[in-house]
Every structure is written in C-alpha cells, then in structure tokens.
Amino acid sequence: MTSHTILLAVTCSVLACSTGCSSTANEEEINMQGTVGTQAPDVSLQLHAGNVVKLSDFQGKQSVVLFFYPKDNTPVCTAEACSFRDAYSNFKSLDAVIIGISSDTPKSHNGFAEKYNLPFPLASDPHGELRKAFQVPRTLGIMPGRTTFVIDRSGIIRLAFSAQFSAAKHVEKAKDTLRSIHSHD
C-alpha cells in the first residue's frame, strides 16, 4: 500500500468514528435481500471467554442476532454495542442470543466487554472468515462493514441489514424482525 492509500484509509476511519453517532445516513443503508431467506452458514465462533460455539448449536433453541462491527473501543462501535446492551432484556424476552463480531482479539474483546458491561459474547474474526461467510460488505472498499443478521431457530437468515454510520438502527431492525418471527410462531 502506498502512503496515500493508508492516509485515505485512516482519514475515512476517523471520519466514520467521529460522525457516526449523529448521522442519519439513510442513503447508506443496505438491505441485503439476497441473503434473507437462506440458510445461515454453520460457522464456528471463537468467543472472548475462550470457548468456541457453532452457529448450529443454537438451532431449535434460540434465534441469533449477529452484529458485525469494525473495531472495539471506537465511538460508533461502542455506541452500537451499548445499544445492544441496553436492549439486552428485550432480546432475552424475544428468546434471542446476541453475538458481536469484529477482527479484534479475544483479549481486546475481554477489555471492551468489561469496560462497557456487555452481557453478551463477542467473537473474534481476525482473518475475516466470518465476514466472508456472511458476505459482509466493506465500506468504501477499505473499512470493515457494520452489518446485523437475525437468524431464526431453524437457521434461516431473516434480516441482513448494513448501515455503517447508523448504529442504533441495527438494534431496532433486529428487534422488529424478532417480533415478526414471534408473531408468526
């Protein structure tokens, strides 16, 4: 990479983190309809507590909310994680487990979860295999995308929502999708 490319990447990251909380950014929302209605990939998740779970471990038991985010301890990512934390009891009442995913290490995730009292596990994806399996788009081709998936008890993806700068919308879209699933049960 050239120094200009690195500078552009850093500038975009700084702008994303500094403007994300107040941006409505309707124009950057992506409903990833191609994945909705399909079977979720049965991936293994390395959780920050040290254990590994497979997505299929939840099949027949609970719905799963996976939220992919770029980086621990950045303003928008922290706002998103804290929004999921603040709505945690709502998700529990909708019989759903929440798992956050980024490329950060389990050690970073431990500190992030402890610092913000996150009651849900965080999974490490250091090489991007989970992002690739779920086809999570990159922002501007350089920044890891912010995408939330809701997977029902049958392992079917019911929501695939991407909005890089609208962190709070991820929580609302996920809750709405889970309510819809429960109204049809």
ChimeraX attribute file (.defattr): number of C-alpha atoms within 10 A of each C-alpha:
attribute: neighborCount
match mode: 1-to-1
recipient: residues
	/A:1	5
	/A:2	7
	/A:3	8
	/A:4	9
	/A:5	11
	/A:6	12
	/A:7	11
	/A:8	13
	/A:9	16
	/A:10	14
	/A:11	12
	/A:12	16
	/A:13	17
	/A:14	14
	/A:15	11
	/A:16	19
	/A:17	18
	/A:18	15
	/A:19	14
	/A:20	19
	/A:21	18
	/A:22	11
	/A:23	13
	/A:24	16
	/A:25	12
	/A:26	10
	/A:27	7
	/A:28	13
	/A:29	16
	/A:30	14
	/A:31	14
	/A:32	16
	/A:33	13
	/A:34	8
	/A:35	17
	/A:36	18
	/A:37	14
	/A:38	13
	/A:39	14
	/A:40	21
	/A:41	15
	/A:42	13
	/A:43	14
	/A:44	15
	/A:45	19
	/A:46	19
	/A:47	22
	/A:48	22
	/A:49	13
	/A:50	10
	/A:51	10
	/A:52	12
	/A:53	13
	/A:54	13
	/A:55	17
	/A:56	16
	/A:57	12
	/A:58	18
	/A:59	16
	/A:60	11
	/A:61	14
	/A:62	18
	/A:63	26
	/A:64	25
	/A:65	24
	/A:66	21
	/A:67	26
	/A:68	26
	/A:69	26
	/A:70	20
	/A:71	20
	/A:72	21
	/A:73	17
	/A:74	15
	/A:75	16
	/A:76	26
	/A:77	23
	/A:78	20
	/A:79	17
	/A:80	24
	/A:81	27
	/A:82	19
	/A:83	18
	/A:84	27
	/A:85	20
	/A:86	15
	/A:87	14
	/A:88	19
	/A:89	13
	/A:90	13
	/A:91	22
	/A:92	13
	/A:93	8
	/A:94	16
	/A:95	15
	/A:96	23
	/A:97	19
	/A:98	20
	/A:99	20
	/A:100	21
	/A:101	28
	/A:102	26
	/A:103	22
	/A:104	20
	/A:105	17
	/A:106	20
	/A:107	13
	/A:108	17
	/A:109	26
	/A:110	17
	/A:111	14
	/A:112	19
	/A:113	22
	/A:114	11
	/A:115	10
	/A:116	13
	/A:117	13
	/A:118	20
	/A:119	16
	/A:120	17
	/A:121	19
	/A:122	30
	/A:123	29
	/A:124	21
	/A:125	19
	/A:126	14
	/A:127	11
	/A:128	13
	/A:129	13
	/A:130	22
	/A:131	21
	/A:132	10
	/A:133	12
	/A:134	16
	/A:135	13
	/A:136	22
	/A:137	19
	/A:138	16
	/A:139	17
	/A:140	10
	/A:141	9
	/A:142	15
	/A:143	18
	/A:144	21
	/A:145	22
	/A:146	27
	/A:147	29
	/A:148	26
	/A:149	26
	/A:150	28
	/A:151	31
	/A:152	25
	/A:153	18
	/A:154	15
	/A:155	23
	/A:156	19
	/A:157	22
	/A:158	23
	/A:159	24
	/A:160	25
	/A:161	23
	/A:162	26
	/A:163	22
	/A:164	27
	/A:165	25
	/A:166	23
	/A:167	28
	/A:168	18
	/A:169	18
	/A:170	23
	/A:171	23
	/A:172	14
	/A:173	17
	/A:174	25
	/A:175	19
	/A:176	13
	/A:177	18
	/A:178	23
	/A:179	14
	/A:180	12
	/A:181	17
	/A:182	12
	/A:183	8
	/A:184	6
	/A:185	6
